[in-house]
Amino acid sequence: MIPTLLTPRLRLRAYRLDEFDAYAAMWSEPSVVRFIGGMPLAREAAWSRFLRQIGLWHHLGFGFFAVEDRATGAFIGEAGFHDLKRAITPSLEGTMEAGWALVGAAQGKGLAQEAMTAALDWAARHGSGDRITCMIHPDHAASLHVAGKLGFTVCGHGVYQGHPMTLLERPRVP
């Protein structure tokens, strides 16, 4: 069961199959993928990612939420947690790894922080482990800023799929 979380401007909820086209379009936007892999996702890769986000909840008891604009009902991104068994040192495996991505038109408005504040509040009550982690490309100043506002601090540096990464953490329950 995927909960629905409400913020003043957003609804965080389960993904719906009818929004896959919007999801695939988001992952083809240069402003979205610039620091997340660096290349737009092909439709097939976006489909695999979409299904992964849904399946996380079943197997881990946590996952990502679809982010909807409450005023328009439009899908504008995703935010939440995963454990992807990434090959990176230091390891993030076994933690709730936070992440967020918004369509270009929704970026720079404080929505990522708003979405993740709600997700982190949910994780404090229903999550697992002592800490929540995230990894962000060191040149992605906007996401590093959001992470700092959310209470994440640097815990290491690594390389993931050929890209440098800043690894961050915060207590699950502040």
WOVEN-V18559 format. One record per run of one state. SS is the DSSP state (H for helix, E for strand, - for the rest). FROM is the first residue (numbers start at 0). LEN is the number of residues. Records with the same first field share a line. If there is no record, write none. Layout:
# WOVEN-V18559
SS = FROM-LEN, FROM-LEN
This chain:
# WOVEN-V18559
- = 0-4, 6-3, 13-3, 26-3, 33-9, 60-3, 69-5, 82-13, 102-1, 106-4, 126-4, 136-4, 149-3, 160-2, 171-3
E = 4-2, 9-4, 63-6, 74-8, 95-7, 130-6, 152-8, 162-9
H = 16-10, 29-4, 42-18, 103-3, 110-16, 140-9
